[in-house]
Amino acid sequence: MLIDTHCHLDFADFEEERDDIVSRARQAGVKQMVTISTRVRKLEKLLAITEKYPSVFCSVGTHPNNADEELDIQTEDLVRLAKEHEKVVAIGEAGLDYFYDTQKPENQKTGFLRHIAAARETQLPLVIHSRSADEDMAAILTSETGKGAFPFILHCFSAGPELARTGVELGGYISFSGILTFPKSEELRAIAKTVPHDRLLVETDAPYLAPKRWRGKRNEPSYVVNTAEVLAETLGISYAEMARITTENAFRLFSKMPKV
């Protein structure tokens, strides 16, 4: 089996066929999915999805590209919501995105630090979005880990080797998406070879970034199979072994999510 550790089933792209998408995932061996929050104020929709589908879980948090909208959301709000709802198994996604110049960096950092504090208090994994912000991200993670460890994932990893190394050294996990499968992603595949097997995860980030086999189409959780296949090939192990490794890692990290 596989676990898609990061998708967005609440997005409009899936509205008309969510039942079929969840069904196709299960048929492909993707037994569980974590649909990731981008705005705390839209948590109710995520919770409704998780209540309808036993195999779907969610997070609570504010994406850095929405940071300006939810500056009123405090650490205690994140902690309370995570504790109130059984199917909330992670904090985030939060972090830094300097690629899109839409949100003030200082507001992104403020929100990020609040999410880190929530992850530290709840010991739920923090789903981290980091784009074009390697140096600041590494500095914040190093500083904040020094104040007390917290579980985290560098999701949809496409950064440089230094951030991957820092993340692993601080106890984090590295999650690879369909980007890993793209022909021009040689450097990313080289980085994947350096990540300890017990820190590897796979995801889709659906509806974005469909892997090579479905490039150009809307992504969906069942397609995480192709990413796992390419990751297995990259590391020189079997697909079955890669599925076992990433599933065990996901259950270890998402400790609130029941095993199946």
C-alpha positions in Angstrom: 0.0 0.0 0.0 0.9 3.7 -0.3 -0.1 6.8 1.5 -0.5 10.1 -0.3 0.8 12.4 2.4 -0.2 15.6 0.7 -3.2 16.4 -1.6 -5.9 19.0 -1.7 -9.2 17.1 -2.1 -11.2 20.2 -1.1 -10.1 22.1 -4.3 -12.7 22.8 -6.9 -10.8 20.6 -9.4 -12.2 17.6 -7.6 -15.7 18.8 -6.7 -17.6 16.8 -9.4 -15.9 13.4 -9.0 -14.5 13.2 -5.5 -16.1 9.8 -4.9 -14.4 8.4 -8.1 -11.1 9.9 -7.2 -11.0 8.3 -3.7 -12.2 5.0 -5.2 -9.4 5.1 -7.9 -6.8 5.8 -5.2 -7.9 2.7 -3.2 -7.9 0.6 -6.3 -4.3 1.7 -7.0 -3.2 0.7 -3.5 -3.3 4.2 -2.0 -5.1 3.2 1.1 -4.9 6.5 3.0 -4.6 10.2 2.0 -4.0 13.4 3.9 -5.8 16.4 2.5 -3.9 19.5 3.5 -5.3 22.8 4.8 -4.4 26.1 3.1 -6.7 28.3 5.2 -7.9 27.6 8.7 -11.2 29.3 8.0 -11.9 26.5 5.4 -11.3 23.7 7.9 -15.0 22.7 8.0 -14.9 21.7 4.4 -11.9 19.5 5.0 -13.5 17.9 8.0 -16.6 17.2 6.0 -14.5 15.3 3.4 -12.7 13.3 6.1 -16.0 12.4 7.7 -17.4 11.1 4.3 -14.3 9.0 3.5 -12.7 6.8 6.2 -9.4 6.7 4.4 -9.0 10.5 4.3 -7.4 12.6 7.0 -6.5 16.3 7.1 -4.3 19.1 8.6 -5.1 22.5 9.9 -3.1 25.6 8.9 -2.5 28.6 6.7 -0.5 28.4 3.5 2.2 31.0 3.2 0.6 32.4 0.1 -2.5 33.1 2.3 -0.5 34.4 5.3 -1.8 38.0 5.1 -5.4 36.8 5.3 -5.1 34.9 8.6 -2.7 36.9 10.8 -5.3 36.7 13.5 -4.9 32.9 13.8 -2.9 32.2 16.9 -0.9 29.2 18.0 -3.6 28.4 20.5 -6.3 28.3 17.8 -4.3 25.7 15.8 -3.7 23.6 18.9 -7.3 23.7 19.9 -8.6 22.7 16.5 -6.0 19.9 16.2 -7.1 18.5 19.6 -10.9 18.9 18.9 -11.0 16.9 15.7 -9.9 13.3 15.6 -9.1 13.4 11.9 -6.8 16.4 12.1 -3.4 14.6 12.0 -1.0 17.4 11.1 -0.4 21.2 11.3 0.0 23.3 8.2 0.8 23.7 5.5 2.8 26.7 6.5 6.2 28.1 5.6 7.9 30.5 3.3 7.2 31.2 -0.4 9.4 33.9 -2.0 8.7 32.8 -5.5 5.3 34.5 -5.6 5.5 38.1 -4.4 1.9 38.1 -3.0 2.4 38.0 0.8 4.7 40.0 3.0 7.7 37.9 4.1 7.4 39.2 7.7 3.8 37.9 7.7 4.8 34.6 6.3 7.4 34.3 9.1 4.9 35.3 11.8 2.5 32.6 10.7 5.2 30.0 10.3 6.5 30.5 13.8 3.0 30.1 15.2 2.6 26.9 13.3 6.0 25.6 14.6 4.8 26.4 18.1 1.6 24.4 17.5 3.5 21.4 16.1 5.9 21.5 19.1 2.9 21.6 21.6 0.8 18.9 19.8 3.7 16.9 18.5 1.7 16.6 15.2 3.9 16.9 12.1 4.2 20.4 10.6 3.7 20.3 6.8 6.2 22.8 5.5 6.0 24.7 2.2 9.3 26.2 1.2 9.9 27.8 -2.2 12.8 30.0 -3.1 13.5 30.5 0.6 16.2 27.9 1.4 18.5 30.1 3.5 15.7 31.6 5.6 14.0 28.2 6.0 17.2 26.5 7.2 17.9 29.3 9.6 14.4 29.2 11.1 14.3 25.4 11.4 17.7 25.4 13.1 16.8 28.2 15.5 13.4 26.8 16.4 14.5 23.2 16.8 17.0 24.6 19.4 14.0 25.8 21.4 12.4 22.3 21.4 12.1 19.6 18.8 9.0 19.3 16.6 8.1 16.8 13.9 8.1 18.2 10.3 8.0 17.4 6.6 9.6 19.4 3.9 6.8 18.7 1.5 7.0 18.6 -2.3 10.7 18.9 -2.0 12.3 20.8 -4.9 15.0 22.8 -3.0 18.7 22.4 -2.9 20.8 19.8 -1.2 21.7 22.0 1.7 18.1 22.4 2.9 17.6 18.6 2.5 20.7 18.0 4.6 19.6 20.5 7.3 16.1 19.1 7.4 17.3 15.5 7.9 19.9 16.6 10.5 17.1 18.3 12.5 14.9 15.2 12.4 12.7 16.1 9.5 11.2 14.1 6.7 11.6 14.8 3.0 8.5 14.2 0.8 8.8 13.9 -3.0 6.1 14.7 -5.5 5.7 14.2 -9.2 8.5 16.7 -9.8 10.9 13.8 -9.0 9.7 12.0 -12.2 10.3 14.9 -14.6 13.1 14.2 -17.1 15.0 17.4 -16.1 14.9 16.6 -12.4 18.3 14.9 -12.3 19.5 17.0 -9.4 16.4 16.3 -7.4 16.9 12.5 -7.9 20.5 12.9 -6.8 19.3 14.6 -3.6 16.8 11.7 -3.1 19.7 9.3 -3.0 21.2 11.1 0.0 18.0 11.0 2.1 18.0 8.2 4.7 15.3 5.6 3.9 13.6 6.2 7.2 12.9 9.8 6.3 11.3 9.4 2.8 7.7 10.1 2.0 5.7 10.4 -1.3 2.9 12.7 -2.2 1.0 14.1 -5.1 0.2 17.7 -4.1 -2.9 17.1 -6.3 -4.4 18.6 -8.3 -0.9 20.0 -9.2 2.3 18.4 -10.5 1.1 15.2 -12.1 4.0 12.8 -12.5 5.6 11.9 -15.8 3.2 9.2 -16.7 0.3 11.7 -16.5 2.2 14.9 -17.2 -0.1 17.7 -18.4 -3.2 16.2 -16.7 -4.8 17.1 -13.4 -3.1 15.2 -10.7 -4.9 12.9 -8.2 -3.9 10.7 -5.3 -3.8 7.4 -7.4 -0.9 8.9 -9.4 1.4 8.8 -6.4 2.2 5.3 -7.6 4.3 6.7 -10.4 6.3 8.9 -8.0 7.0 5.9 -5.8 8.0 3.8 -8.8 10.5 6.4 -9.9 11.8 6.9 -6.4 12.3 3.1 -6.1 14.2 3.1 -9.4 16.3 6.0 -8.3 17.3 4.3 -5.1 17.8 0.9 -6.7 15.2 -0.9 -4.7 11.9 -2.7 -5.6 8.6 -0.8 -5.8 7.2 -3.2 -3.1 10.1 -2.2 -0.8 9.6 1.5 -1.5 5.9 1.2 -0.7 6.7 -0.5 2.6 9.3 2.1 3.6 7.2 5.1 2.8 4.1 3.7 4.4 6.0 2.8 7.6 7.5 6.3 7.6 4.1 7.9 7.2 2.5 6.0 10.0 5.5 6.8 12.3 5.3 10.5 11.5 1.5 10.9 11.3 1.2 9.1 14.7 -2.5 10.2 15.1 -3.5 8.5 11.9 -4.7 4.9 12.6 -2.9 2.1 10.8 -4.7 -0.1 8.3 
